[in-house]
């Protein structure tokens, strides 16, 4: 029973909890990340792709509006 509960907790973390944290991190840092940090972001998206795919119908981060200065 404990092993099944452990699997359930790990699956929930992999499919829901960590991908939410990754999405929030990407939203905060996408436009200001350095090249090394961007490689790390791509790794996170690749590694947690199943969870991001599960969350994708519910999350829609649109691009930020550009500020045009005159």
NUKERO-689508 format. One record per residue (C-alpha): x, y, z. Coordinates in steps of 0.25 Angstrom, whole numbers, plus 5000, padded with zeros to 4 digits. Layout:
BEGIN
XYZ...
END
This chain:
BEGIN
500050005000501150105003501850074990500550094982500450234990501850264987501650244972500350324972501050444979502250434970501350424957500550544963501850624965502350594951501050614943500450734951501350804962502650814955502150854941501350974948502651024954503351004941502251084934502251194944503751204943503751204928502651324929503551404938504951384931504551354916504951504911506151524920506851394920508251374916508751274906509151174917507851194924507051174911507751034909507351004924505851044920505850954908506350834916505250864926504250864915504750734909504850664922503450704927502750694914501650594918501250684929501350814921500450734911499450704921499350854926499350914912497850914910497750994923498851094922499051204911500151304913500051404902501251484897501551614904501151734897502351814892502551954897502852044885503552174889503452294881
END
